[in-house]
Amino acid sequence: MTTPGKVGLVGSGLVGKSWAMIFASVGYEVWMYDIKQEQLDKAVSDIGLEVEKFEKEGTLRGTLPAHQQKTLIHVTTDLKECITGAVYIQESVPEDLELKKKIWTEIDGLVDSAKMILASSTSCIVPSLISKDLRHREQFIVAHPVNPPYHAPMTELVPAPWTNEFTQTEARTLMTRVGQVPVSLSRELPGFVLNRMQYALLNECWRLLANKVVSVDDLDVVMRDGLGLRYAFMGPMETIHLNAPNGAAQYCQTYGNTIYKVSQDLGPVPEAWKMETDEHKKEVEEITKQLETLYPPKDLDERKLRRDTCLAALAKLKRGLPK
Ligand SMILES: NC(=O)c1ccc[n+]([C@@H]2O[C@H](COP(=O)([O-])OP(=O)(O)OC[C@H]3O[C@@H](n4cnc5c(N)ncnc54)[C@H](O)[C@@H]3O)[C@@H](O)[C@H]2O)c1
């Protein structure tokens, strides 16, 4: 089979495995590297089971059958074998700056083309911190997926100040080609975009819970059976544009002052996130107690499976709907 190219994946945990399935789904030759052979063996076995399950359930990505997708995935404990000749590298090792710098120094020494895209899956580390001392730092970019990447295709592309134009546009083109939905940032900033939005929401959730305005379950209903239903199909900006007869300007005219006034009542960032004092810990314990009553620790694996099954079904539904 002719392939569109080779990609090198560094790290074969939760995110690394997803990238392998995503690239193989459209025919890329995938080389996955890890320090542990057992981890690679497990990754291959997990991927095999998953693609077959997705094929049966109609949620397999791409056009190739599962058995062909599997044959495109190779594993190695030799970093050179993973990197040499690849058009794209995606690193997904644990979220530890020193570890990422170490592995990227090793990758940097193996880069054999000025067009090779060097991407990290990091959730929170800004790209300049990882890449500042690399020889090929102009080719470095963060490509941050959201969990589970196979069923939730958004990927944030975050450039360092020195990332070149080619890397930014090519990474975007490539993400689109493999079925991801890229979001290009013009510059790096803490939390990128997804986590800034998520944290703004979490802060208000926490304030409402800590002030005993609402229970954990009822708070989740607001998203699960309210806002979230809309947000699965359109973003908050299209939402406001559709929520007034003549669009966003009229929405702001009608609701802008209310939004401004309510926003002033939101309050500061909850201190409890820091988990420094007994008071912080008590606040966390109270909210955790409610969560554990609803979702006991013994049921968490089952709940995670349910989450991924629901997301797979939603992804399938969205693929069949008009854009
Ligand atoms: N888990 C998520 O929800 C999620 C979502 C988006 C982004 N991310 C980011 O993706 C990255 C990986 O996360 P994950 O959840 O897949 O982690 P993980 O712990 O599941 O996997 C990490 C993998 O890296 C391997 N590894 C460790 N040291 C290595 C080294 N020196 N060289 C090569 N491989 C090495 C481990 O053996 C393991 O296979 C992190 O930066 C994380 O922030 C995670």
The ligand as an SDF file (V2000), in Angstrom:
LIG
                    3D

 44 48  0  0  0  0  0  0  0  0999 V2000
   -4.3430   12.1780   29.0620 N   0  0  0  0  0  0  0  0  0  0  0  0
   -4.9900   13.2260   28.5660 C   0  0  0  0  0  0  0  0  0  0  0  0
   -6.1680   13.4230   28.7690 O   0  0  0  0  0  0  0  0  0  0  0  0
   -4.2370   14.2190   27.7140 C   0  0  0  0  0  0  0  0  0  0  0  0
   -4.9250   15.0510   26.8150 C   0  0  0  0  0  0  0  0  0  0  0  0
   -4.2040   15.9410   26.0190 C   0  0  0  0  0  0  0  0  0  0  0  0
   -2.8240   16.0110   26.1280 C   0  0  0  0  0  0  0  0  0  0  0  0
   -2.1630   15.2160   27.0340 N   0  0  0  0  0  0  0  0  0  0  0  0
   -0.6970   15.3050   27.1210 C   0  0  0  0  0  0  0  0  0  0  0  0
   -0.1350   14.2180   26.4160 O   0  0  0  0  0  0  0  0  0  0  0  0
    1.0960   13.8180   27.0320 C   0  0  0  0  0  0  0  0  0  0  0  0
    1.0370   12.3350   27.3510 C   0  0  0  0  0  0  0  0  0  0  0  0
   -0.0500   12.0750   28.1930 O   0  0  0  0  0  0  0  0  0  0  0  0
   -0.6230   10.6000   28.4000 P   0  0  0  0  0  0  0  0  0  0  0  0
   -1.8850   10.7390   29.1640 O   0  0  0  0  0  0  0  0  0  0  0  0
   -0.6070    9.8510   27.1210 O   0  0  0  0  0  0  0  0  0  0  0  0
    0.4980    9.9760   29.3570 O   0  0  0  0  0  0  0  0  0  0  0  0
    0.7650    8.4240   29.6860 P   0  0  0  0  0  0  0  0  0  0  0  0
    1.3810    8.3990   31.0190 O   0  0  0  0  0  0  0  0  0  0  0  0
   -0.4710    7.6280   29.4150 O   0  0  0  0  0  0  0  0  0  0  0  0
    1.8400    7.9860   28.5820 O   0  0  0  0  0  0  0  0  0  0  0  0
    3.1680    8.4440   28.5860 C   0  0  0  0  0  0  0  0  0  0  0  0
    4.0110    7.4690   27.7810 C   0  0  0  0  0  0  0  0  0  0  0  0
    5.3250    7.9910   27.6800 O   0  0  0  0  0  0  0  0  0  0  0  0
    6.2570    6.9110   27.8830 C   0  0  0  0  0  0  0  0  0  0  0  0
    7.5280    7.4770   28.2940 N   0  0  0  0  0  0  0  0  0  0  0  0
    7.9560    7.8630   29.5130 C   0  0  0  0  0  0  0  0  0  0  0  0
    9.2170    8.3410   29.4290 N   0  0  0  0  0  0  0  0  0  0  0  0
    9.5750    8.2670   28.1270 C   0  0  0  0  0  0  0  0  0  0  0  0
   10.7310    8.6020   27.4160 C   0  0  0  0  0  0  0  0  0  0  0  0
   11.7940    9.1190   28.0060 N   0  0  0  0  0  0  0  0  0  0  0  0
   10.7680    8.3560   26.1010 N   0  0  0  0  0  0  0  0  0  0  0  0
    9.6950    7.8260   25.4590 C   0  0  0  0  0  0  0  0  0  0  0  0
    8.5550    7.4860   26.0820 N   0  0  0  0  0  0  0  0  0  0  0  0
    8.5050    7.7060   27.4010 C   0  0  0  0  0  0  0  0  0  0  0  0
    5.5850    6.0190   28.9010 C   0  0  0  0  0  0  0  0  0  0  0  0
    6.1390    4.7120   28.8840 O   0  0  0  0  0  0  0  0  0  0  0  0
    4.1380    6.0740   28.3980 C   0  0  0  0  0  0  0  0  0  0  0  0
    3.9200    5.1410   27.3650 O   0  0  0  0  0  0  0  0  0  0  0  0
    1.2740   14.7220   28.2410 C   0  0  0  0  0  0  0  0  0  0  0  0
    2.1010   15.8130   27.9020 O   0  0  0  0  0  0  0  0  0  0  0  0
   -0.1260   15.1980   28.5230 C   0  0  0  0  0  0  0  0  0  0  0  0
   -0.1900   16.4650   29.1660 O   0  0  0  0  0  0  0  0  0  0  0  0
   -2.8260   14.3010   27.8080 C   0  0  0  0  0  0  0  0  0  0  0  0
  1  2  1  0
  2  3  2  0
  2  4  1  0
  4  5  1  0
  4 44  2  0
  5  6  2  0
  6  7  1  0
  7  8  2  0
  8  9  1  0
  8 44  1  0
  9 10  1  0
  9 42  1  0
 10 11  1  0
 11 12  1  0
 11 40  1  0
 12 13  1  0
 13 14  1  0
 14 15  2  0
 14 16  1  0
 14 17  1  0
 17 18  1  0
 18 19  2  0
 18 20  1  0
 18 21  1  0
 21 22  1  0
 22 23  1  0
 23 24  1  0
 23 38  1  0
 24 25  1  0
 25 26  1  0
 25 36  1  0
 26 27  1  0
 26 35  1  0
 27 28  2  0
 28 29  1  0
 29 30  1  0
 29 35  2  0
 30 31  1  0
 30 32  2  0
 32 33  1  0
 33 34  2  0
 34 35  1  0
 36 37  1  0
 36 38  1  0
 38 39  1  0
 40 41  1  0
 40 42  1  0
 42 43  1  0
M  CHG  2   8   1  16  -1
M  END
$$$$
